[in-house]
C-alpha cells in the first residue's frame, strides 16, 4: 500500500544536501523495491506548515541527485510515508521517499496551495 502525502500546504527547505544511502558494508544501496535499480540518495528537509516545522529525511532513487544548498526551497514529487517497526522493539518509525526533489529556482516562488474552501 502506498501512503502518498498531500504536500500542497507544505513548504520544504534543505537542511543538508544529498548523501548516498549505504548498506552496513558501505556499499551504495540501490532501488530494488521500485525495480529501477537506480542508486538511492537521501536529503534532509525541513517541512513547514501552519502547525510548525519538522525535519525529515527523504530518499530518492536517481543517477544524478540535484545540487541543493542549505536553506534552498524545493518541491517534492509524490512523497510517500512508509511506516516500519524497529527490530526487537515496538517503536514505530516512518521512512519518507519521493519520486523527485526539485529545486525551486530563485525569483520563482513555489506554486500556491489550492484553496480548499
N, C-alpha and C positions, 0 to 999 in steps of 0.2 A: 504494500500500500504506500502510495506517495502522499506525504503530508506537505502540500505546497503552501507557502506563506504568502498572503497578500501584502506586498510591500508598498502599496500606493500611499499610505500615510506615514511612511518611514523614510528618513534620510540617512545615508551612510557616509562615514568618513573613514579613511585609512588610519589605523593605529600603528600598524607595522606592515611593511611590504611583503610580497610573496616569498615563500620559502618552500623548498622541495619537501614533500612528505616522505620520510624514510621509514623503513621497517626496522625491526630490532637489530638487524645485521648491518644497517647503514645503506641498504640498497633502496634506490628510488622506487617508491610504490607506484603501481600502475592501476588504471581503471579497469578492473575485471568485472565489477558489478554492472557498470554501464556498458560493458562489452566494447568500449572504444580502444582499450589497451593504451590510452594516452597516459603520460606521466601525471601524477597528482601534485598539486601545489596548494598551499594554504595561505590565506591573508587574514590578518587581524583587522576587524572592522568595529567601529563604534556606531551602533544603531540608535538613532534619536527618534522619539515620537512624543506625543503630547504628555505622556506619563513620565518621561525622563530619558535615560540612556542606558545601554547595556553593551558590553564588549563581547563580541562573538568571533569565533574562528571559522572561516568559511573555506571549504575545499572545492577546488575546480580541477577538472581534467582538461589539460591543454598542453600542446607542444611549446607554446610561447606565451607565458603569462604577461599581461600588460605591465608597463613600467608605471608604478604609482609611488607617491611620496606621502609621508605622514601628514595628515590633515586634509588631504585631497578628497574631494567628493567623488563618489562612484555610485553607479546604479547596478542592481543585480537582476539577472535574467533567471527566472524560475528558481527561487530559493526554496529549498526543501529542509524540513526538520526530520531527523532520524533518531528517535529515542532508542536508548540501549541501556543495559544494566551491566555495571562493572562486575567482573568475575569475583565470586566469593563474598559479595555484598548485596544489599538491596538498594544500593544507590543508583537512582535513575539519572542518566546523563543524556544530553542532546547534542548530536553532531549536526552541523549545517553543511549543506552542499548546494552549489549553484551551477547552472549551465555556463554562466559567464559573469565576470565582474568587469564593468565597463567604466573607464574614467569619464567624468563629466568635465568637458573642456572649459577652460577659464572664459568667463564672459557669457557662458551659456548656462543659465540656471536649470536645475532638474525640472522635468515636466511636472506641472502641478497635479496634485492628487485629485481624482474625480470627486465631485460633490455627491455625497450620499443622501442629502436631504432636500 
